Amino acid sequence: QVKVSESGGGLVQPGGSLTLSCEVSGWSGNVFQINWYRQAPGNEREFVARIFATSGNTNYADFVKGRFTISRGKGRNTAYLQMNNLQPGDPAMYLCTARTTHDYWGQGTQVTVSS
Protein backbone atom coordinates (compact mmCIF):
# COMPACT_ATOMS: atom_id res chain seq x y z
CA GLN A 1 0.00 0.00 0.00
CA VAL A 2 1.39 3.39 -0.99
CA LYS A 3 1.87 5.81 1.87
CA VAL A 4 2.90 9.44 1.72
CA SER A 5 4.30 10.87 4.95
CA GLU A 6 5.14 14.48 5.71
CA SER A 7 7.22 15.77 8.58
CA GLY A 8 9.10 18.85 9.70
CA GLY A 9 6.32 21.28 10.46
CA GLY A 10 6.29 23.39 13.60
CA LEU A 11 6.21 26.87 15.07
CA VAL A 12 8.61 29.55 13.90
CA GLN A 13 8.86 33.29 14.23
CA PRO A 14 8.36 35.54 11.22
CA GLY A 15 11.48 35.43 9.12
CA GLY A 16 12.35 31.96 10.35
CA SER A 17 12.94 28.76 8.40
CA LEU A 18 11.65 25.21 8.31
CA THR A 19 12.41 22.21 6.17
CA LEU A 20 9.55 19.85 5.38
CA SER A 21 10.12 16.27 4.28
CA CYS A 22 7.95 14.03 2.15
CA GLU A 23 8.56 10.32 1.93
CA VAL A 24 6.75 7.85 -0.29
CA SER A 25 6.73 4.24 0.86
CA GLY A 26 5.11 1.03 -0.30
CA TRP A 27 5.76 1.70 -3.99
CA SER A 28 8.39 -0.14 -5.97
CA GLY A 29 7.85 1.66 -9.25
CA ASN A 30 8.69 5.17 -10.35
CA VAL A 31 7.47 8.27 -8.55
CA PHE A 32 7.12 10.74 -11.38
CA GLN A 33 6.64 13.91 -9.43
CA ILE A 34 6.16 15.18 -5.91
CA ASN A 35 4.06 18.23 -5.16
CA TRP A 36 3.50 20.39 -2.11
CA TYR A 37 0.18 22.08 -1.45
CA ARG A 38 -1.05 24.03 1.54
CA GLN A 39 -4.40 24.76 3.06
CA ALA A 40 -5.20 27.25 5.77
CA PRO A 41 -8.48 27.19 7.70
CA GLY A 42 -11.26 28.71 5.63
CA ASN A 43 -9.12 28.83 2.51
CA GLU A 44 -8.94 26.63 -0.52
CA ARG A 45 -6.03 24.32 -1.03
CA GLU A 46 -3.30 25.97 -3.08
CA PHE A 47 -0.31 24.73 -4.99
CA VAL A 48 3.10 25.55 -3.52
CA ALA A 49 5.82 23.68 -5.45
CA ARG A 50 6.57 20.54 -7.45
CA ILE A 51 9.59 18.61 -8.56
CA PHE A 52 9.82 16.13 -11.42
CA ALA A 53 11.69 13.06 -10.25
CA THR A 54 13.61 12.26 -13.42
CA SER A 55 14.65 15.71 -14.61
CA GLY A 56 14.72 17.52 -11.31
CA ASN A 57 12.80 20.38 -12.89
CA THR A 58 10.77 22.46 -10.48
CA ASN A 59 7.77 24.76 -10.46
CA TYR A 60 6.74 27.24 -7.78
CA ALA A 61 3.76 29.34 -6.90
CA ASP A 62 4.52 33.03 -7.28
CA PHE A 63 4.04 33.71 -3.58
CA VAL A 64 6.95 31.42 -2.60
CA LYS A 65 9.45 32.16 -5.34
CA GLY A 66 12.76 33.18 -3.87
CA ARG A 67 11.80 31.91 -0.41
CA PHE A 68 11.01 28.20 -0.80
CA THR A 69 13.10 25.53 -2.50
CA ILE A 70 11.95 22.02 -3.36
CA SER A 71 14.56 19.31 -3.81
CA ARG A 72 14.88 15.55 -4.15
CA GLY A 73 16.37 13.17 -1.68
CA LYS A 74 18.89 10.55 -2.72
CA GLY A 75 16.07 8.32 -3.87
CA ARG A 76 13.21 9.50 -6.04
CA ASN A 77 10.76 8.70 -3.28
CA THR A 78 11.79 11.56 -1.02
CA ALA A 79 11.50 15.31 -1.43
CA TYR A 80 12.14 18.31 0.76
CA LEU A 81 10.69 21.78 0.96
CA GLN A 82 13.11 24.33 2.40
CA MET A 83 11.10 27.32 3.55
CA ASN A 84 12.94 30.53 4.37
CA ASN A 85 11.72 33.92 5.47
CA LEU A 86 8.38 32.55 6.62
CA GLN A 87 5.70 35.19 6.77
CA PRO A 88 2.37 35.57 8.57
CA GLY A 89 0.62 34.49 5.35
CA ASP A 90 2.39 31.14 5.27
CA PRO A 91 0.78 29.24 8.19
CA ALA A 92 -1.19 26.28 6.91
CA MET A 93 -1.34 22.54 6.75
CA TYR A 94 1.27 21.58 4.18
CA LEU A 95 0.41 18.47 2.21
CA CYS A 96 2.55 16.36 -0.06
CA THR A 97 1.31 14.41 -3.06
CA ALA A 98 3.15 11.79 -5.05
CA ARG A 99 2.28 10.91 -8.60
CA THR A 100 2.84 7.34 -9.69
CA THR A 101 0.09 5.66 -11.67
CA HIS A 102 -2.20 7.58 -9.33
CA ASP A 103 -1.92 10.61 -7.11
CA TYR A 104 -1.39 9.80 -3.45
CA TRP A 105 -1.82 12.34 -0.66
CA GLY A 106 -0.29 12.51 2.77
CA GLN A 107 -2.01 13.71 5.94
CA GLY A 108 -0.04 16.93 6.11
CA THR A 109 2.24 18.71 8.54
CA GLN A 110 1.26 21.93 10.28
CA VAL A 111 3.29 25.11 9.89
CA THR A 112 2.66 27.99 12.27
CA VAL A 113 4.30 31.41 12.07
CA SER A 114 3.97 33.57 15.14
CA SER A 115 6.03 35.93 17.24
C-alpha positions as CSV (number, residue, x, y, z in Angstrom):
1,Q,0.0,0.0,0.0
2,V,1.4,3.4,-1.0
3,K,1.9,5.8,1.9
4,V,2.9,9.4,1.7
5,S,4.3,10.9,5.0
6,E,5.1,14.5,5.7
7,S,7.2,15.8,8.6
8,G,9.1,18.9,9.7
9,G,6.3,21.3,10.5
10,G,6.3,23.4,13.6
11,L,6.2,26.9,15.1
12,V,8.6,29.5,13.9
13,Q,8.9,33.3,14.2
14,P,8.4,35.5,11.2
15,G,11.5,35.4,9.1
16,G,12.3,32.0,10.3
17,S,12.9,28.8,8.4
18,L,11.6,25.2,8.3
19,T,12.4,22.2,6.2
20,L,9.6,19.9,5.4
21,S,10.1,16.3,4.3
22,C,7.9,14.0,2.2
23,E,8.6,10.3,1.9
24,V,6.7,7.9,-0.3
25,S,6.7,4.2,0.9
26,G,5.1,1.0,-0.3
27,W,5.8,1.7,-4.0
28,S,8.4,-0.1,-6.0
29,G,7.8,1.7,-9.2
30,N,8.7,5.2,-10.3
31,V,7.5,8.3,-8.5
32,F,7.1,10.7,-11.4
33,Q,6.6,13.9,-9.4
34,I,6.2,15.2,-5.9
35,N,4.1,18.2,-5.2
36,W,3.5,20.4,-2.1
37,Y,0.2,22.1,-1.5
38,R,-1.0,24.0,1.5
39,Q,-4.4,24.8,3.1
40,A,-5.2,27.3,5.8
41,P,-8.5,27.2,7.7
42,G,-11.3,28.7,5.6
43,N,-9.1,28.8,2.5
44,E,-8.9,26.6,-0.5
45,R,-6.0,24.3,-1.0
46,E,-3.3,26.0,-3.1
47,F,-0.3,24.7,-5.0
48,V,3.1,25.5,-3.5
49,A,5.8,23.7,-5.5
50,R,6.6,20.5,-7.4
51,I,9.6,18.6,-8.6
52,F,9.8,16.1,-11.4
53,A,11.7,13.1,-10.2
54,T,13.6,12.3,-13.4
55,S,14.6,15.7,-14.6
56,G,14.7,17.5,-11.3
57,N,12.8,20.4,-12.9
58,T,10.8,22.5,-10.5
59,N,7.8,24.8,-10.5
60,Y,6.7,27.2,-7.8
61,A,3.8,29.3,-6.9
62,D,4.5,33.0,-7.3
63,F,4.0,33.7,-3.6
64,V,6.9,31.4,-2.6
65,K,9.5,32.2,-5.3
66,G,12.8,33.2,-3.9
67,R,11.8,31.9,-0.4
68,F,11.0,28.2,-0.8
69,T,13.1,25.5,-2.5
70,I,12.0,22.0,-3.4
71,S,14.6,19.3,-3.8
72,R,14.9,15.5,-4.2
73,G,16.4,13.2,-1.7
74,K,18.9,10.5,-2.7
75,G,16.1,8.3,-3.9
76,R,13.2,9.5,-6.0
77,N,10.8,8.7,-3.3
78,T,11.8,11.6,-1.0
79,A,11.5,15.3,-1.4
80,Y,12.1,18.3,0.8
81,L,10.7,21.8,1.0
82,Q,13.1,24.3,2.4
83,M,11.1,27.3,3.6
84,N,12.9,30.5,4.4
85,N,11.7,33.9,5.5
86,L,8.4,32.5,6.6
87,Q,5.7,35.2,6.8
88,P,2.4,35.6,8.6
89,G,0.6,34.5,5.4
90,D,2.4,31.1,5.3
91,P,0.8,29.2,8.2
92,A,-1.2,26.3,6.9
93,M,-1.3,22.5,6.8
94,Y,1.3,21.6,4.2
95,L,0.4,18.5,2.2
96,C,2.6,16.4,-0.1
97,T,1.3,14.4,-3.1
98,A,3.2,11.8,-5.1
99,R,2.3,10.9,-8.6
100,T,2.8,7.3,-9.7
101,T,0.1,5.7,-11.7
102,H,-2.2,7.6,-9.3
103,D,-1.9,10.6,-7.1
104,Y,-1.4,9.8,-3.4
105,W,-1.8,12.3,-0.7
106,G,-0.3,12.5,2.8
107,Q,-2.0,13.7,5.9
108,G,0.0,16.9,6.1
109,T,2.2,18.7,8.5
110,Q,1.3,21.9,10.3
111,V,3.3,25.1,9.9
112,T,2.7,28.0,12.3
113,V,4.3,31.4,12.1
114,S,4.0,33.6,15.1
115,S,6.0,35.9,17.2
